[in-house]
Amino acid sequence: MSPIISTSAARQSGACELFGRMARAARHGWQLYRAWYVQEATIAYLKTLSDRQLKDIGLTRSQIGCAVRGAFDRHSTHPRDC
């Protein structure tokens, strides 16, 4: 194979790799945005509930944000500070 062809193939391979990284980064950013949006919508909905309805599901108004954002550590049963 001539050096011209191998250089061209290397550039093309590098461009594909760069495009792949950019696509993964964009996908990850979109997933983060969607998760944030769902959390905010859930918080907004829970804030519309009455104190009695919140009590029925085991929450107080001040616990809504922590409950939605997953205030409990995955490896522990102790809540984190919110």
N, CA, C and O atoms as a GROMACS GRO file, in nm:
protein
  328
    1MET      N    1   0.085  -0.117   0.000
    1MET     CA    2   0.000   0.000   0.000
    1MET      C    3   0.090   0.123   0.000
    1MET      O    4   0.190   0.128   0.071
    2SER      N    5   0.053   0.219  -0.079
    2SER     CA    6   0.134   0.339  -0.088
    2SER      C    7   0.108   0.428   0.033
    2SER      O    8   0.001   0.420   0.093
    3PRO      N    9   0.206   0.514   0.068
    3PRO     CA   10   0.189   0.603   0.183
    3PRO      C   11   0.071   0.699   0.167
    3PRO      O   12   0.011   0.740   0.266
    4ILE      N   13   0.039   0.736   0.044
    4ILE     CA   14  -0.072   0.829   0.021
    4ILE      C   15  -0.204   0.765   0.061
    4ILE      O   16  -0.287   0.828   0.127
    5ILE      N   17  -0.223   0.641   0.023
    5ILE     CA   18  -0.347   0.572   0.056
    5ILE      C   19  -0.357   0.548   0.207
    5ILE      O   20  -0.463   0.568   0.266
    6SER      N   21  -0.248   0.504   0.269
    6SER     CA   22  -0.253   0.476   0.412
    6SER      C   23  -0.277   0.604   0.493
    6SER      O   24  -0.345   0.600   0.595
    7THR      N   25  -0.221   0.717   0.449
    7THR     CA   26  -0.244   0.843   0.518
    7THR      C   27  -0.389   0.885   0.505
    7THR      O   28  -0.449   0.931   0.602
    8SER      N   29  -0.445   0.870   0.386
    8SER     CA   30  -0.585   0.903   0.363
    8SER      C   31  -0.676   0.814   0.448
    8SER      O   32  -0.773   0.862   0.507
    9ALA      N   33  -0.645   0.688   0.455
    9ALA     CA   34  -0.725   0.595   0.536
    9ALA      C   35  -0.714   0.630   0.684
    9ALA      O   36  -0.813   0.620   0.757
   10ALA      N   37  -0.597   0.669   0.728
   10ALA     CA   38  -0.578   0.707   0.868
   10ALA      C   39  -0.659   0.831   0.901
   10ALA      O   40  -0.719   0.839   1.009
   11ARG      N   41  -0.662   0.930   0.810
   11ARG     CA   42  -0.741   1.051   0.832
   11ARG      C   43  -0.889   1.018   0.839
   11ARG      O   44  -0.962   1.068   0.925
   12GLN      N   45  -0.933   0.932   0.749
   12GLN     CA   46  -1.074   0.894   0.746
   12GLN      C   47  -1.111   0.820   0.874
   12GLN      O   48  -1.218   0.843   0.931
   13SER      N   49  -1.024   0.731   0.919
   13SER     CA   50  -1.047   0.658   1.041
   13SER      C   51  -1.053   0.753   1.161
   13SER      O   52  -1.138   0.738   1.249
   14GLY      N   53  -0.963   0.850   1.164
   14GLY     CA   54  -0.963   0.949   1.272
   14GLY      C   55  -1.088   1.034   1.272
   14GLY      O   56  -1.141   1.067   1.378
   15ALA      N   57  -1.136   1.070   1.154
   15ALA     CA   58  -1.259   1.149   1.142
   15ALA      C   59  -1.379   1.069   1.189
   15ALA      O   60  -1.466   1.124   1.257
   16CYS      N   61  -1.384   0.942   1.156
   16CYS     CA   62  -1.494   0.856   1.202
   16CYS      C   63  -1.491   0.840   1.353
   16CYS      O   64  -1.596   0.842   1.418
   17GLU      N   65  -1.372   0.826   1.408
   17GLU     CA   66  -1.358   0.813   1.554
   17GLU      C   67  -1.403   0.941   1.623
   17GLU      O   68  -1.471   0.937   1.725
   18LEU      N   69  -1.364   1.054   1.568
   18LEU     CA   70  -1.403   1.183   1.624
   18LEU      C   71  -1.554   1.201   1.616
   18LEU      O   72  -1.617   1.245   1.713
   19PHE      N   73  -1.613   1.167   1.502
   19PHE     CA   74  -1.758   1.176   1.487
   19PHE      C   75  -1.829   1.085   1.587
   19PHE      O   76  -1.931   1.124   1.644
   20GLY      N   77  -1.776   0.966   1.608
   20GLY     CA   78  -1.834   0.872   1.705
   20GLY      C   79  -1.830   0.928   1.846
   20GLY      O   80  -1.928   0.917   1.920
   21ARG      N   81  -1.718   0.989   1.883
   21ARG     CA   82  -1.708   1.051   2.016
   21ARG      C   83  -1.806   1.165   2.031
   21ARG      O   84  -1.870   1.180   2.136
   22MET      N   85  -1.818   1.247   1.927
   22MET     CA   86  -1.910   1.360   1.932
   22MET      C   87  -2.055   1.311   1.943
   22MET      O   88  -2.135   1.369   2.017
   23ALA      N   89  -2.087   1.206   1.870
   23ALA     CA   90  -2.223   1.150   1.876
   23ALA      C   91  -2.253   1.095   2.015
   23ALA      O   92  -2.363   1.115   2.067
   24ARG      N   93  -2.156   1.026   2.075
   24ARG     CA   94  -2.176   0.973   2.211
   24ARG      C   95  -2.192   1.085   2.312
   24ARG      O   96  -2.274   1.076   2.402
   25ALA      N   97  -2.114   1.190   2.297
   25ALA     CA   98  -2.123   1.305   2.388
   25ALA      C   99  -2.258   1.373   2.374
   25ALA      O  100  -2.319   1.412   2.474
   26ALA      N  101  -2.306   1.389   2.252
   26ALA     CA  102  -2.436   1.450   2.229
   26ALA      C  103  -2.547   1.364   2.286
   26ALA      O  104  -2.641   1.415   2.348
   27ARG      N  105  -2.538   1.234   2.267
   27ARG     CA  106  -2.638   1.141   2.321
   27ARG      C  107  -2.638   1.146   2.474
   27ARG      O  108  -2.745   1.147   2.536
   28HIS      N  109  -2.521   1.149   2.534
   28HIS     CA  110  -2.510   1.157   2.679
   28HIS      C  111  -2.570   1.288   2.730
   28HIS      O  112  -2.641   1.290   2.831
   29GLY      N  113  -2.540   1.397   2.662
   29GLY     CA  114  -2.596   1.526   2.701
   29GLY      C  115  -2.747   1.526   2.692
   29GLY      O  116  -2.815   1.582   2.778
   30TRP      N  117  -2.802   1.466   2.586
   30TRP     CA  118  -2.946   1.458   2.570
   30TRP      C  119  -3.008   1.374   2.681
   30TRP      O  120  -3.114   1.410   2.734
   31GLN      N  121  -2.945   1.264   2.718
   31GLN     CA  122  -2.996   1.180   2.826
   31GLN      C  123  -2.996   1.256   2.959
   31GLN      O  124  -3.090   1.245   3.037
   32LEU      N  125  -2.891   1.333   2.984
   32LEU     CA  126  -2.886   1.413   3.106
   32LEU      C  127  -2.996   1.518   3.108
   32LEU      O  128  -3.061   1.539   3.210
   33TYR      N  129  -3.018   1.583   2.994
   33TYR     CA  130  -3.123   1.683   2.986
   33TYR      C  131  -3.260   1.621   3.011
   33TYR      O  132  -3.340   1.675   3.087
   34ARG      N  133  -3.287   1.507   2.947
   34ARG     CA  134  -3.417   1.441   2.965
   34ARG      C  135  -3.438   1.399   3.111
   34ARG      O  136  -3.548   1.414   3.164
   35ALA      N  137  -3.336   1.347   3.176
   35ALA     CA  138  -3.348   1.308   3.316
   35ALA      C  139  -3.377   1.430   3.402
   35ALA      O  140  -3.462   1.424   3.491
   36TRP      N  141  -3.307   1.539   3.376
   36TRP     CA  142  -3.331   1.663   3.451
   36TRP      C  143  -3.474   1.711   3.429
   36TRP      O  144  -3.542   1.751   3.524
   37TYR      N  145  -3.520   1.708   3.304
   37TYR     CA  146  -3.654   1.755   3.272
   37TYR      C  147  -3.760   1.672   3.344
   37TYR      O  148  -3.856   1.727   3.398
   38VAL      N  149  -3.744   1.541   3.344
   38VAL     CA  150  -3.839   1.453   3.412
   38VAL      C  151  -3.839   1.481   3.562
   38VAL      O  152  -3.945   1.486   3.625
   39GLN      N  153  -3.720   1.500   3.620
   39GLN     CA  154  -3.712   1.533   3.763
   39GLN      C  155  -3.785   1.662   3.794
   39GLN      O  156  -3.862   1.669   3.890
   40GLU      N  157  -3.762   1.764   3.714
   40GLU     CA  158  -3.826   1.894   3.739
   40GLU      C  159  -3.978   1.885   3.722
   40GLU      O  160  -4.052   1.947   3.798
   41ALA      N  161  -4.024   1.809   3.624
   41ALA     CA  162  -4.167   1.793   3.603
   41ALA      C  163  -4.230   1.717   3.721
   41ALA      O  164  -4.341   1.749   3.764
   42THR      N  165  -4.160   1.617   3.772
   42THR     CA  166  -4.208   1.541   3.886
   42THR      C  167  -4.216   1.628   4.010
   42THR      O  168  -4.313   1.623   4.084
   43ILE      N  169  -4.113   1.709   4.032
   43ILE     CA  170  -4.113   1.801   4.146
   43ILE      C  171  -4.229   1.898   4.134
   43ILE      O  172  -4.299   1.924   4.233
   44ALA      N  173  -4.250   1.953   4.016
   44ALA     CA  174  -4.359   2.048   3.996
   44ALA      C  175  -4.494   1.982   4.024
   44ALA      O  176  -4.581   2.043   4.087
   45TYR      N  177  -4.512   1.858   3.980
   45TYR     CA  178  -4.637   1.787   4.005
   45TYR      C  179  -4.657   1.761   4.154
   45TYR      O  180  -4.765   1.785   4.208
   46LEU      N  181  -4.553   1.713   4.221
   46LEU     CA  182  -4.566   1.683   4.364
   46LEU      C  183  -4.596   1.808   4.446
   46LEU      O  184  -4.666   1.802   4.547
   47LYS      N  185  -4.544   1.921   4.402
   47LYS     CA  186  -4.572   2.046   4.472
   47LYS      C  187  -4.718   2.089   4.459
   47LYS      O  188  -4.766   2.170   4.538
   48THR      N  189  -4.789   2.035   4.359
   48THR     CA  190  -4.930   2.068   4.345
   48THR      C  191  -5.019   1.986   4.438
   48THR      O  192  -5.136   2.020   4.458
   49LEU      N  193  -4.964   1.878   4.495
   49LEU     CA  194  -5.043   1.794   4.585
   49LEU      C  195  -5.064   1.863   4.719
   49LEU      O  196  -4.984   1.946   4.761
   50SER      N  197  -5.172   1.826   4.784
   50SER     CA  198  -5.198   1.881   4.917
   50SER      C  199  -5.106   1.813   5.019
   50SER      O  200  -5.046   1.709   4.991
   51ASP      N  201  -5.097   1.874   5.136
   51ASP     CA  202  -5.014   1.814   5.242
   51ASP      C  203  -5.066   1.676   5.280
   51ASP      O  204  -4.987   1.587   5.312
   52ARG      N  205  -5.196   1.658   5.277
   52ARG     CA  206  -5.255   1.528   5.309
   52ARG      C  207  -5.214   1.423   5.205
   52ARG      O  208  -5.178   1.311   5.240
   53GLN      N  209  -5.220   1.460   5.078
   53GLN     CA  210  -5.180   1.367   4.973
   53GLN      C  211  -5.033   1.332   4.984
   53GLN      O  212  -4.994   1.217   4.964
   54LEU      N  213  -4.951   1.430   5.015
   54LEU     CA  214  -4.808   1.403   5.034
   54LEU      C  215  -4.786   1.310   5.152
   54LEU      O  216  -4.703   1.220   5.146
   55LYS      N  217  -4.860   1.333   5.258
   55LYS     CA  218  -4.848   1.247   5.377
   55LYS      C  219  -4.885   1.103   5.342
   55LYS      O  220  -4.824   1.008   5.392
   56ASP      N  221  -4.986   1.086   5.257
   56ASP     CA  222  -5.028   0.952   5.215
   56ASP      C  223  -4.917   0.876   5.144
   56ASP      O  224  -4.910   0.753   5.153
   57ILE      N  225  -4.830   0.947   5.074
   57ILE     CA  226  -4.719   0.878   5.006
   57ILE      C  227  -4.590   0.886   5.087
   57ILE      O  228  -4.483   0.847   5.040
   58GLY      N  229  -4.600   0.938   5.210
   58GLY     CA  230  -4.485   0.937   5.300
   58GLY      C  231  -4.388   1.051   5.282
   58GLY      O  232  -4.270   1.037   5.314
   59LEU      N  233  -4.436   1.164   5.233
   59LEU     CA  234  -4.348   1.279   5.212
   59LEU      C  235  -4.404   1.402   5.281
   59LEU      O  236  -4.524   1.416   5.302
   60THR      N  237  -4.313   1.491   5.315
   60THR     CA  238  -4.352   1.626   5.354
   60THR      C  239  -4.310   1.716   5.239
   60THR      O  240  -4.231   1.677   5.154
   61ARG      N  241  -4.363   1.836   5.237
   61ARG     CA  242  -4.333   1.930   5.129
   61ARG      C  243  -4.182   1.957   5.118
   61ARG      O  244  -4.130   1.973   5.008
   62SER      N  245  -4.115   1.961   5.230
   62SER     CA  246  -3.970   1.990   5.228
   62SER      C  247  -3.886   1.872   5.178
   62SER      O  248  -3.768   1.890   5.149
   63GLN      N  249  -3.944   1.755   5.167
   63GLN     CA  250  -3.870   1.636   5.122
   63GLN      C  251  -3.885   1.609   4.973
   63GLN      O  252  -3.821   1.518   4.921
   64ILE      N  253  -3.966   1.685   4.905
   64ILE     CA  254  -3.996   1.656   4.765
   64ILE      C  255  -3.870   1.653   4.679
   64ILE      O  256  -3.846   1.555   4.608
   65GLY      N  257  -3.790   1.757   4.685
   65GLY     CA  258  -3.670   1.763   4.600
   65GLY      C  259  -3.575   1.648   4.625
   65GLY      O  260  -3.522   1.588   4.531
   66CYS      N  261  -3.551   1.618   4.752
   66CYS     CA  262  -3.460   1.507   4.785
   66CYS      C  263  -3.515   1.373   4.739
   66CYS      O  264  -3.441   1.289   4.689
   67ALA      N  265  -3.645   1.355   4.757
   67ALA     CA  266  -3.707   1.227   4.718
   67ALA      C  267  -3.697   1.207   4.567
   67ALA      O  268  -3.666   1.097   4.522
   68VAL      N  269  -3.722   1.310   4.492
   68VAL     CA  270  -3.720   1.297   4.347
   68VAL      C  271  -3.577   1.280   4.295
   68VAL      O  272  -3.553   1.199   4.205
   69ARG      N  273  -3.486   1.351   4.349
   69ARG     CA  274  -3.348   1.345   4.300
   69ARG      C  275  -3.271   1.225   4.354
   69ARG      O  276  -3.152   1.210   4.324
   70GLY      N  277  -3.336   1.142   4.432
   70GLY     CA  278  -3.270   1.021   4.482
   70GLY      C  279  -3.169   1.052   4.589
   70GLY      O  280  -3.049   1.030   4.571
   71ALA      N  281  -3.215   1.102   4.701
   71ALA     CA  282  -3.126   1.145   4.807
   71ALA      C  283  -3.057   1.029   4.878
   71ALA      O  284  -2.965   1.051   4.956
   72PHE      N  285  -3.100   0.908   4.851
   72PHE     CA  286  -3.036   0.795   4.917
   72PHE      C  287  -2.922   0.741   4.833
   72PHE      O  288  -2.936   0.720   4.712
   73ASP      N  289  -2.811   0.720   4.897
   73ASP     CA  290  -2.694   0.666   4.830
   73ASP      C  291  -2.724   0.522   4.788
   73ASP      O  292  -2.792   0.450   4.862
   74ARG      N  293  -2.677   0.480   4.676
   74ARG     CA  294  -2.704   0.345   4.627
   74ARG      C  295  -2.644   0.237   4.716
   74ARG      O  296  -2.696   0.126   4.723
   75HIS      N  297  -2.535   0.267   4.784
   75HIS     CA  298  -2.465   0.167   4.863
   75HIS      C  299  -2.496   0.178   5.012
   75HIS      O  300  -2.435   0.107   5.092
   76SER      N  301  -2.588   0.262   5.048
   76SER     CA  302  -2.616   0.286   5.188
   76SER      C  303  -2.764   0.316   5.205
   76SER      O  304  -2.831   0.358   5.112
   77THR      N  305  -2.814   0.293   5.326
   77THR     CA  306  -2.953   0.326   5.355
   77THR      C  307  -2.962   0.459   5.428
   77THR      O  308  -3.071   0.499   5.470
   78HIS      N  309  -2.851   0.527   5.445
   78HIS     CA  310  -2.851   0.656   5.512
   78HIS      C  311  -2.868   0.768   5.409
   78HIS      O  312  -2.798   0.769   5.308
   79PRO      N  313  -2.960   0.862   5.434
   79PRO     CA  314  -2.980   0.968   5.336
   79PRO      C  315  -2.862   1.063   5.331
   79PRO      O  316  -2.794   1.086   5.430
   80ARG      N  317  -2.839   1.118   5.213
   80ARG     CA  318  -2.737   1.220   5.195
   80ARG      C  319  -2.799   1.354   5.227
   80ARG      O  320  -2.921   1.368   5.235
   81ASP      N  321  -2.714   1.454   5.245
   81ASP     CA  322  -2.763   1.590   5.258
   81ASP      C  323  -2.806   1.637   5.120
   81ASP      O  324  -2.741   1.608   5.020
   82CYS      N  325  -2.915   1.710   5.116
   82CYS     CA  326  -2.965   1.758   4.986
   82CYS      C  327  -2.920   1.899   4.962
   82CYS      O  328  -2.952   1.957   4.858
   0.00000   0.00000   0.00000
